[in-house]
Amino acid sequence: MELTKGSAFAHRVLDALALRSKVAMHNIANQNTPGYKRYYVSFEEQLSAASQKGKDIETVRPEVHRDDTGRPGVNNVSVYDEISMLEKVKLLHEIFTRKAGGHFSHMNKAIFGR
């Protein structure tokens, strides 16, 4: 059962990372749009809050929020921050892909005895 929960959690994290990539690319695409306010994805904060409250973390979903900081009417996209976010997503994606792959490797061993 633990492998199933672990793989479900890895899948949830991978979904959040995919959403985070899309949001960062959307922000980069709008870096020169006057008045554009960047978007961001909250996920880790929600996981922490659910864990502290004793709630099931399997129910946590990533959420997209608008970052209204900065002066009104002024674009607040930092391309460097967005690219940095994409690099972080890339590394985390690799880690959680391996974690999910490990689950299937264990399942294969259990089924075929190898």
RODORO-393796 format. One record per residue: residue number from 1; x, y, z of N, C-alpha, C in turn; residue in one letter. Coordinates in steps of 0.001 Angstrom, whole numbers, plus 500000, padded with zeros to 6 digits. Layout:
N
   num      n_u      n_v      n_w     ca_u     ca_v     ca_w      c_u      c_v      c_w   residuo
   NUM        X        Y        Z        X        Y        Z        X        Y        Z         A
...
***
This chain:
114
   num      n_u      n_v      n_w     ca_u     ca_v     ca_w      c_u      c_v      c_w   residuo
     1   500823   498799   500000   500000   500000   500000   500863   501259   500000         M
     2   501977   501201   500715   502862   502365   500801   503382   502779   499431         E
     3   503696   501789   498579   504170   502119   497242   503100   502864   496462         L
     4   501857   502459   496639   500768   503119   495929   500619   504565   496396         T
     5   500683   504790   497698   500590   506159   498212   501772   506992   497749         K
     6   502958   506385   497779   504156   507100   497342   504100   507465   495877         G
     7   503620   506555   495053   503537   506861   493619   502432   507869   493338         S
     8   501349   507811   494105   500272   508797   493935   500772   510181   494317         A
     9   501561   510261   495383   502117   511544   495793   503091   512065   494742         F
    10   503950   511189   494217   504895   511596   493173   504135   512102   491952         A
    11   503047   511428   491602   502231   511853   490464   501635   513240   490721         H
    12   501168   513464   491935   500584   514767   492298   501632   515865   492187         R
    13   502842   515587   492669   503929   516567   492591   504283   516834   491133         V
    14   504347   515793   490318   504663   515970   488892   503609   516829   488198         L
    15   502354   516645   488563   501288   517496   488009   501493   518960   488406         D
    16   501847   519178   489667   502090   520551   490136   503283   521162   489407         A
    17   504320   520367   489175   505496   520865   488466   505171   521205   487015         L
    18   504344   520385   486377   503938   520666   484997   503160   521980   484940         A
    19   502270   522185   485885   501510   523437   485944   502444   524623   486189         L
    20   503404   524435   487083   504359   525505   487376   505165   525876   486127         R
    21   505534   524890   485327   506257   525163   484066   505404   525976   483111         S
    22   504142   525584   482961   503244   526299   482061   503068   527748   482497         K
    23   502923   527953   483803   502728   529306   484328   503982   530146   484099         V
    24   505160   529572   484354   506413   530313   484146   506588   530673   482669         A
    25   506271   529752   481768   506388   530042   480336   505384   531104   479907         M
    26   504199   531074   480491   503187   532096   480205   503681   533465   480669         H
    27   504295   533491   481844   504845   534752   482355   505952   535271   481435         N
    28   506836   534383   480991   507920   534789   480097   507356   535324   478787         I
    29   506321   534670   478280   505710   535116   477032   505108   536517   477159         A
    30   504753   536897   478375   504137   538208   478607   505080   539210   479261         N
    31   506379   538951   479176   507353   539829   479833   507317   541262   479314         Q
    32   506875   541464   478090   506841   542812   477508   505426   543375   477393         N
    33   504462   542697   477989   503086   543173   477950   502897   544242   479020         T
    34   502579   545461   478621   502415   546540   479606   501330   546201   480634         P
    35   501651   546389   481892   500682   546179   482965   500443   544732   483345         G
    36   501096   543803   482687   500890   542379   482998   501420   542072   484395         Y
    37   500664   541335   485152   501076   540872   486474   501261   539357   486400         K
    38   502414   538905   486847   502776   537498   486750   501849   536611   487577         R
    39   501847   535343   487229   501123   534322   487981   502128   533401   488642         Y
    40   501696   532728   489689   502541   531749   490360   501671   530602   490858         Y
    41   502313   529484   491151   501615   528289   491609   501965   528048   493075         V
    42   500957   527869   493902   501198   527489   495295   500860   526009   495435         S
    43   501773   525284   496010   501556   523851   496245   502220   523426   497554         F
    44   503488   523767   497713   504208   523360   498907   503570   523931   500167         E
    45   503130   525180   500082   502493   525824   501226   501223   525081   501627         E
    46   500475   524650   500631   499244   523922   500897   499536   522543   501495         Q
    47   500588   521885   501010   500988   520598   501579   501351   520748   503049         L
    48   502123   521776   503340   502550   522022   504717   501344   522298   505616         S
    49   500436   523142   505143   499247   523479   505937   498376   522247   506175         A
    50   498190   521436   505142   497375   520225   505287   498028   519257   506268         A
    51   499331   519123   506179   500068   518228   507069   499967   518692   508522         S
    52   500110   519998   508747   500036   520536   510102   498647   520372   510707         Q
    53   497625   520416   509860   496254   520276   510346   495820   518815   510419         K
    54   496705   517899   510019   496381   516474   510057   495464   516035   508936         G
    55   495355   516840   507891   494501   516493   506762   495243   515569   505811         K
    56   494497   514884   504983   495075   513985   503991   495740   514805   502895         D
    57   497045   514653   502725   497759   515436   501724   497428   514996   500311         I
    58   496779   513848   500167   496380   513377   498833   495317   514281   498214         E
    59   494644   515070   499041   493579   515945   498529   494106   517309   498087         T
    60   495379   517590   498356   495955   518894   498033   496174   519017   496530         V
    61   495722   520124   495982   495877   520416   494556   496632   521737   494399         R
    62   497455   521844   493359   498138   523122   493125   497131   524187   492697         P
    63   497414   525423   493089   496546   526542   492727   497356   527639   492059         E
    64   496769   528266   491054   497410   529382   490353   496875   530681   490937         V
    65   497805   531582   491266   497454   532882   491840   498120   533985   491030         H
    66   497523   535153   491078   498109   536316   490425   498928   537104   491441         R
    67   500110   537503   491043   501001   538289   491893   500784   539770   491579         D
    68   500020   540436   492415   499681   541841   492181   500671   542806   492815         D
    69   501865   542327   493177   502845   543222   493782   503403   544186   492742         T
    70   503993   545231   493225   504549   546240   492330   503540   547343   492070         G
    71   503999   548322   491346   503135   549465   491039   502012   549052   490087         R
    72   500844   549630   490280   499740   549350   489361   500109   549770   487930         P
    73   499740   548939   486983   499994   549241   485583   501409   548957   485121         G
    74   502243   548401   486017   503633   548103   485665   503825   546587   485672         V
    75   504410   546066   484613   504696   544639   484481   505664   544211   485590         N
    76   505367   543094   486259   506229   542636   487344   506932   541307   487045         N
    77   507074   540963   485778   507747   539717   485396   509261   539932   485391         V
    78   509958   539050   486088   511419   539012   486039   511790   537742   485272         S
    79   512330   537914   484084   512681   536755   483260   513672   535862   483996         V
    80   514604   536451   484716   515591   535673   485465   514916   534800   486520         Y
    81   513927   535356   487214   513205   534572   488222   512427   533432   487572         D
    82   511823   533706   486432   511033   532675   485748   511930   531555   485216         E
    83   513069   531908   484663   514003   530893   484170   514558   530088   485339         I
    84   514826   530759   486437   515284   530071   487638   514233   529073   488114         S
    85   512967   529481   488060   511878   528586   488440   511828   527370   487514         M
    86   512012   527593   486219   512013   526484   485270   513152   525508   485547         L
    87   514307   526009   485949   515434   525132   486294   515117   524313   487548         E
    88   514494   524946   488521   514095   524240   489745   513078   523145   489407         K
    89   512127   523482   488558   511115   522514   488140   511777   521326   487436         V
    90   512749   521623   486596   513457   520562   485872   514119   519576   486841         K
    91   514811   520093   487841   515477   519225   488816   514474   518408   489632         L
    92   513425   519065   490112   512411   518350   490890   511684   517313   490037         L
    93   511457   517641   488779   510806   516700   487870   511648   515428   487736         H
    94   512929   515600   487598   513819   514441   487490   513764   513577   488748         E
    95   513792   514213   489907   513749   513479   491175   512453   512694   491314         I
    96   511322   513343   491067   510039   512673   491269   509714   511685   490153         F
    97   510277   511885   488973   510119   510885   487912   510845   509604   488302         T
    98   512019   509760   488872   512765   508586   489349   512018   507890   490475         R
    99   511421   508685   491364   510659   508104   492469   509474   507293   491934         K
   100   508758   507854   490996   507618   507136   490405   508109   505914   489636         A
   101   509223   506042   488924   509784   504913   488192   510218   503795   489116         G
   102   510712   504162   490287   511099   503155   491270   509913   502321   491710         G
   103   508758   502951   491829   507536   502225   492198   507236   501141   491165         H
   104   507324   501500   489897   507015   500525   488853   508081   499441   488757         F
   105   509306   499783   489105   510375   498791   489142   510080   497758   490228         S
   106   509638   498226   491400   509268   497307   492488   508082   496436   492086         H
   107   507122   497032   491436   505949   496265   490998   506358   495188   490001         M
   108   507246   495541   489085   507738   494580   488103   508437   493416   488790         N
   109   509261   493722   489777   509952   492656   490533   508957   491765   491263         K
   110   507919   492380   491824   506917   491601   492549   506129   490686   491612         A
   111   505837   491174   490439   505041   490393   489498   505857   489288   488852         I
   112   507044   489639   488386   507848   488671   487624   508931   487996   488453         F
   113   509099   488397   489702   510086   487758   490569   511512   488014   490177         G
   114   511776   489112   489523   513159   489440   489115   513672   490629   489854         R
***
